């Protein structure tokens, strides 16, 4: 047998790939918004707490899609023209840089071609949906609450520091 299939000829990677894992630790605080959880961890960091033991966990995740506008043929064509114009301008600038004595002709031709192709591709894409997606929206992943977890070795002191933060916030300091 040859060495090609032996363990010495083929070395395994040193580390396993970073796969999603469940968070570990004890809860030391729970907050309604991510900004509040961040502020709590910033407070811990300001008190020289070992923040490498801390994890912010979003509990009960939700995918929220906020509708921004109605999609019309005019918006589709204008958007396609704009993105095509940027791409055409980029290609035209590259052509003019690498073509000696070309002048503005490659830029203008690429710009016009980019606008035409951008409009054509966006129109074809919109027509393929047949009106099933007649709006523009933005998606966002949010959580109902954000828990701050800490490894057990420092959880008690972290909880005490966050209690001090809550107490000072309640008193208005």
Secondary structure, 3 states (H helix, E strand, C coil): CCHHHCCCCCCCCCCCCCCCCCCCCEEEEEECCHHHHHHHHHHHHHCCCCHHHEEEEEEEEEEEEEEEEECCHHHHHHHHHHHHHHHHHHHHHHHHHHCCCCCCHHHHHHHHHHHHHHHHHHHHHHHHHCCCCCEEEEEEEEEEEEEEEECHHHHHHHHHHHHHHHHHHHHCC
